[in-house]
Amino acid sequence: MGSGIIPYMSALPHVVILGGGFGGLFAARALKRAPVRVTLLDRHNYHLFQPLLYQVATAALSPGDVASPIRWVLRRQRNVKVLLADVHRIDAAGKRVVLNAAATGDAEEALSYDYLIVATGAAHAYFGHAEWAARAPGLKTLDDALEMRRQVLLAFEAAERETDEARRRRLLTFVLVGAGPTGVELAGALIEIARQSLRQDFRSIKPESARILLLEGGPHVLGAFPQALRDKARAALERLGVEVRTNAVVTVVDADGVKVGDERIAAQTVLWAAGVAASPVVTSLGVPLDRAGRVLSEPTLAVPGYPDVYVVGDVCALQQDGRWLPGVAQVAMQGGAHVARNITRAIRREPPTPFRYRDYGNMAVIGRAAAVVDLGRIQIAGFLAWLMWVFLHVFWLIGFRNRVAVMSEWAWSYFTMQRRIRLITGERLWPKAG
Ligand SMILES: Cc1cc2nc3c(=O)[nH]c(=O)nc-3n(C[C@H](O)[C@H](O)[C@H](O)COP(=O)(O)OP(=O)(O)OC[C@H]3O[C@@H](n4cnc5c(N)ncnc54)[C@H](O)[C@@H]3O)c2cc1C
C-alpha cells in the first residue's frame, strides 16, 4: 500500500499514528518539524471533542459543533497524510499494521512503519453483559450521541400519545447508570430538558414530571473528586430534581428497565455512563494488559519489548507517584506530544525520556450554570466553576468556527433556557411497512 506524501519525503522515517483523537492529533502536530513522514489513520473522518458530546446527546449542540474533519485540521501540515481506515491488528514483529479491508475489497491491506503511535482510545464496557449495549446506549461517538438524543426525545413523544398512566410513567422515567462526570452531566442536562426546555411544548403530559434517576454502584457521585466537591455535586443535582442513588448496583438491564438488587425500576430509556475498556486493537500487540485492557507501558510510553511502538491516552496504563494516570483528554494530549519528542530523540540516536503528566485539574458541569472544579489545593463549586468550565472547553475546542458556534449556541440557550437541536433523526422511527 502506498504511503508516501511527497516523493522526496519517502526516504524519511515513517511514523504511523493510529487514531485521530486527542492523543493522535497532538502527536501529529508535535511532529510538524520533525524529519519524518507521518500517516495518521482513523476509522472516522473527524476528530471528536468528547467532553462536549453529552451536549449533542441532549440537544444543546449540533454534531458539527463538536467535531472537525481530521484532514481539515491537519491541512497545513505537509508531512502528514490522513487515511480513513479501520485498523484490524498490529503486527509488531513485522512492523506493520493490518487494516480492515472491507472498504476496498482487498484480502488484506497493510501499512509498514518505522515508529508506531497507538492512540485508539476506549470503548464502552458493560461489565461482562455485552447484551445490555442494545438496551442502554453509551456515549463515545457522534452516532452514540445522536442515538441517545433520539431515544430521549422519542420517549416524550410516545408519552404524549400514551393514555395508560403506568405506561406513561415508564416512558417518562430515564435511568442513567454511572455517576462519573458523564453521568452527572447527562443527568443535569436531562432534568433541564424536562423542567425547562420542553415545558410548554406538550398538551397531554407534563414533561417536568419526568423522573431522572442517576444510579451509581460505588459509594459516591464523582468518585474521582475530593469529598467536599462530591457532596456539593450531589446536593446540586438533587436540588435540580435528579434522584441520586449511590451503592446502587444495576444487576439487570432489559426491555422493562433495570433492576437494582431486588428492586425493579420500569424505564423506557436507560443510558450507560459506567465502564470503559481500552480499544481492542491493543490486544494484538500480545503484551500484558491491565483489567481495563490497557497496555502496561514503559515510563517512556513505549510498549514493553517494542521500543518503536508507543501507546498514548486511553489505551495506556501508567502509574505516576503511585497512582494510575486518569483517562482524560490532558493525559492523551500531553502523552501524544511526549511520544513525538521521544521519536525525534530516537532519530537523533538519543535515549527516550520518561513521561511526566502535569495535572491541571478536573471538572464536571451540573445543569445549566453550575460546575465543580478541582485544582488540587483550590476547589470551586457553583457559577464561578461553571464559567471556568465554559472558558476551558471553548479554549480547547478544535477550530475557530466551532468556538464561535458553541459560544453563540450557549449564550442563546443560557438566556432562553431552550435547546434548539431537538431533532429526532434515524430510520427507526416507525416499524417498517409491508
Ligand atoms: C462522553 C465523554 C466525556 C468526556 N469528558 C471529558 C472531560 O470533560 N474532560 C476530559 O479531560 N476528558 C473527558 N473524556 C475523556 C477523554 O475524551 C478521553 O480521555 C480522550 O479522548 C482520550 O484520547 P485518546 O486519543 O486516547 O482517544 P480518543 O480521543 O477516543 O480517540 C481515539 C480515536 O481512535 C479512533 N479509533 C479507535 N479504534 C480504531 C480502529 N480500530 N481503527 C481506526 N481508528 C480507530 C477513533 O475513531 C478515535 O478518533 C470524556 C470521554 C467521553 C466518552
The ligand as an SDF file (V2000), in Angstrom:
LIG
                    3D

 53 58  0  0  0  0  0  0  0  0999 V2000
  -18.6760   11.3360   26.8750 C   0  0  0  0  0  0  0  0  0  0  0  0
  -17.2640   11.6190   27.3020 C   0  0  0  0  0  0  0  0  0  0  0  0
  -16.9870   12.7600   28.0400 C   0  0  0  0  0  0  0  0  0  0  0  0
  -15.6830   13.0410   28.4230 C   0  0  0  0  0  0  0  0  0  0  0  0
  -15.4410   14.1870   29.1410 N   0  0  0  0  0  0  0  0  0  0  0  0
  -14.1720   14.5060   29.4420 C   0  0  0  0  0  0  0  0  0  0  0  0
  -13.8750   15.7330   30.1000 C   0  0  0  0  0  0  0  0  0  0  0  0
  -14.7790   16.5130   30.4130 O   0  0  0  0  0  0  0  0  0  0  0  0
  -12.5730   16.0420   30.3390 N   0  0  0  0  0  0  0  0  0  0  0  0
  -11.5690   15.1930   29.9930 C   0  0  0  0  0  0  0  0  0  0  0  0
  -10.4030   15.5090   30.2040 O   0  0  0  0  0  0  0  0  0  0  0  0
  -11.8030   14.0180   29.4070 N   0  0  0  0  0  0  0  0  0  0  0  0
  -13.0850   13.6490   29.1150 C   0  0  0  0  0  0  0  0  0  0  0  0
  -13.3360   12.4570   28.4960 N   0  0  0  0  0  0  0  0  0  0  0  0
  -12.2150   11.5210   28.2460 C   0  0  0  0  0  0  0  0  0  0  0  0
  -11.4150   11.9360   27.0340 C   0  0  0  0  0  0  0  0  0  0  0  0
  -12.2760   12.2920   25.9810 O   0  0  0  0  0  0  0  0  0  0  0  0
  -10.5100   10.7850   26.6560 C   0  0  0  0  0  0  0  0  0  0  0  0
   -9.6650   10.5120   27.7490 O   0  0  0  0  0  0  0  0  0  0  0  0
   -9.6690   11.1540   25.4420 C   0  0  0  0  0  0  0  0  0  0  0  0
  -10.4990   11.3450   24.3300 O   0  0  0  0  0  0  0  0  0  0  0  0
   -8.6460   10.0590   25.1630 C   0  0  0  0  0  0  0  0  0  0  0  0
   -7.9550   10.4050   23.9950 O   0  0  0  0  0  0  0  0  0  0  0  0
   -7.3920    9.2690   23.0540 P   0  0  0  0  0  0  0  0  0  0  0  0
   -6.6230    9.9480   21.9960 O   0  0  0  0  0  0  0  0  0  0  0  0
   -6.7390    8.2220   23.8760 O   0  0  0  0  0  0  0  0  0  0  0  0
   -8.7050    8.5710   22.4480 O   0  0  0  0  0  0  0  0  0  0  0  0
   -9.8940    9.2070   21.6180 P   0  0  0  0  0  0  0  0  0  0  0  0
   -9.9680   10.6680   21.7710 O   0  0  0  0  0  0  0  0  0  0  0  0
  -11.0840    8.3860   21.9950 O   0  0  0  0  0  0  0  0  0  0  0  0
   -9.5020    8.9080   20.1100 O   0  0  0  0  0  0  0  0  0  0  0  0
   -9.4100    7.6020   19.6160 C   0  0  0  0  0  0  0  0  0  0  0  0
   -9.5280    7.6530   18.1030 C   0  0  0  0  0  0  0  0  0  0  0  0
   -9.1700    6.3880   17.5860 O   0  0  0  0  0  0  0  0  0  0  0  0
  -10.0760    6.0150   16.5690 C   0  0  0  0  0  0  0  0  0  0  0  0
  -10.1000    4.5550   16.5140 N   0  0  0  0  0  0  0  0  0  0  0  0
  -10.4470    3.6970   17.5040 C   0  0  0  0  0  0  0  0  0  0  0  0
  -10.3110    2.4330   17.0850 N   0  0  0  0  0  0  0  0  0  0  0  0
   -9.8650    2.4840   15.8170 C   0  0  0  0  0  0  0  0  0  0  0  0
   -9.5410    1.4960   14.8500 C   0  0  0  0  0  0  0  0  0  0  0  0
   -9.6340    0.1960   15.1030 N   0  0  0  0  0  0  0  0  0  0  0  0
   -9.1290    1.8990   13.6390 N   0  0  0  0  0  0  0  0  0  0  0  0
   -9.0180    3.2240   13.3410 C   0  0  0  0  0  0  0  0  0  0  0  0
   -9.3060    4.1900   14.2180 N   0  0  0  0  0  0  0  0  0  0  0  0
   -9.7240    3.8260   15.4460 C   0  0  0  0  0  0  0  0  0  0  0  0
  -11.3940    6.6320   16.9900 C   0  0  0  0  0  0  0  0  0  0  0  0
  -12.2300    6.8310   15.8650 O   0  0  0  0  0  0  0  0  0  0  0  0
  -10.9320    7.9340   17.6340 C   0  0  0  0  0  0  0  0  0  0  0  0
  -10.9200    9.0090   16.7240 O   0  0  0  0  0  0  0  0  0  0  0  0
  -14.6390   12.1520   28.0940 C   0  0  0  0  0  0  0  0  0  0  0  0
  -14.9190   10.9970   27.3490 C   0  0  0  0  0  0  0  0  0  0  0  0
  -16.2160   10.7370   26.9570 C   0  0  0  0  0  0  0  0  0  0  0  0
  -16.5190    9.4950   26.1450 C   0  0  0  0  0  0  0  0  0  0  0  0
  1  2  1  0
  2  3  1  0
  2 52  2  0
  3  4  2  0
  4  5  1  0
  4 50  1  0
  5  6  2  0
  6  7  1  0
  6 13  1  0
  7  8  2  0
  7  9  1  0
  9 10  1  0
 10 11  2  0
 10 12  1  0
 12 13  2  0
 13 14  1  0
 14 15  1  0
 14 50  1  0
 15 16  1  0
 16 17  1  0
 16 18  1  0
 18 19  1  0
 18 20  1  0
 20 21  1  0
 20 22  1  0
 22 23  1  0
 23 24  1  0
 24 25  2  0
 24 26  1  0
 24 27  1  0
 27 28  1  0
 28 29  2  0
 28 30  1  0
 28 31  1  0
 31 32  1  0
 32 33  1  0
 33 34  1  0
 33 48  1  0
 34 35  1  0
 35 36  1  0
 35 46  1  0
 36 37  1  0
 36 45  1  0
 37 38  2  0
 38 39  1  0
 39 40  1  0
 39 45  2  0
 40 41  1  0
 40 42  2  0
 42 43  1  0
 43 44  2  0
 44 45  1  0
 46 47  1  0
 46 48  1  0
 48 49  1  0
 50 51  2  0
 51 52  1  0
 52 53  1  0
M  END
$$$$
